């Protein structure tokens, strides 16, 4: 009876949308009568939560009124309608969508996810695939670019966790600048922080049409075409939820639903979707080629077995790496691959350099500002006027989140340098300055109070002579401010500084062992903070003795 009702619903939908093709009953997706696993939970609560993109028009975009709409949201609604539950769509990003679904904060992800071998190891990617795309570079028309080899060494904006990043850097030789999302990458391109932006060809085609420009255009032909997959939590692909989603995708292909949605959202119909529509609507002796076998429940391999893309080779661990993993379970295979090893070493170096420079900068800023406060305060009203800019800077630096300061300086103030981009400071320099001012402002306040206390005890001493005592009084607060800089270093990745946290996350996204790398990151930061504490205690002894 259920399949009859479902078929009636399909016929009503088909009448409303003339482009849809009638579907053979064997290909109509039905919720199971006795669902197991996570699907049972979804049905019991009466709501399906789907993770979608909100910055990827027309597949998923958040409108000014807060609504999220797009082609993939339409597909999510189809899933919820067929299950007879409410739909709740939640925004996800390329870097968090797999974690969100595995943590079951969302039930399903339909978010332009390329089907890669590495992602198949992290979650359950459903077959058949439902879409596909390639990658192109959208950049300045003033560049002398005819094909991909001309982009070697050129700074190109990349979205974190995009499947093509590794190949573009490792094999195509581009100079990748990583950003958290599409908006940040486009801002960086417009502010000349990079010369091009690598992105999916299908989405860029729509963006070009909606945003015509004489300054920017697609520079190269598409490469690395990859199918997209819907994601369900790890372990759910072979259970009721995975089977139902797989059946729905097959039905979409058979009916032409995705082709119809492409037309609705003004997306050019692609050969990939046309070919899958032809395959899933093909019959032999009155039976669909892609119907499940009545006895085994399996489909023909031609309908569902699509090879995933891989950004790395399948070489087995050898030598010391294989021995270490076999004896301890610690997988340091990433250190045997030049690309991964160099990326991690670069991240390590940038983190150490950023932390060290920012700590020194904060202590210098704090000391100079405190001494200026102590010296100019004696000048009466004139001193108060001269100190006003410093006090405003200290207040703003202390009270504004450092990540906001990074955005404002890197993107907002970056517009001041459009005429002369060679004068614009890079992300690393900006991060060093922002972190130095952020922590330095707190150091300045603490040292100012320390100097005031020392002056009360020794009123005839010069401010410089009182400084060691002020440091001793403020030491714990100074240490806390410096340690916070180390902890905050990961924020620099928002302006394309490839520090260690972002490097580890990128390596995990490329298939690196998450447990080993994340635990290694924890150990590294513990040792780094311990080293900072030891050095500051040694420095305290030198200053106080002086």
Secondary structure, DSSP 8 states (H G I E B T S, - for coil): -HHHHHHHHHHHHHHHSTTS----GGG-----TT--HHHHHHHHHTEEEEEE-SEETTTEEE-TTS-EESHHHHHHHHHHHHHTSEEEEEE--TTTHHHHHHTTSSSEE-S--B-BHHHHHHSEE-SS--EEEEEEEEEETTS--SSGGGGTT-EEEEETT-TTHHHHHHTT--EEEEESSHHHHHHHHHTTSSSEEEEEHHHHHHHHHHS--SSEEE-S--EEEEEE--EE-TT-TTSHHHHHHHHHHHHHHHHTHHHHHHHHTT----HHHHHHHHHHT-EETTEETTS--TTT----HHHH----B-SS------HHHHHHHHHH----GGGGSHHHHHHHHHHHHHHHHHHHHHHHHHHHHHHHHHHHHHHHGGGTHHHHHHHHHHHHHHHHHHHS-HHHHHHIIIIIGGGGGGGGGGGS--HHHHHHHHHHHHHHHHHHHHHHHHHHHHHHH-TTS-HHHHHHHHHHHHHHHHHHHHHHHHHHGGGGGGGT---HHHHHHHHHHTT--HHHHHHHHHHHHHHHHHHHHHHHHHHHHHHHH-
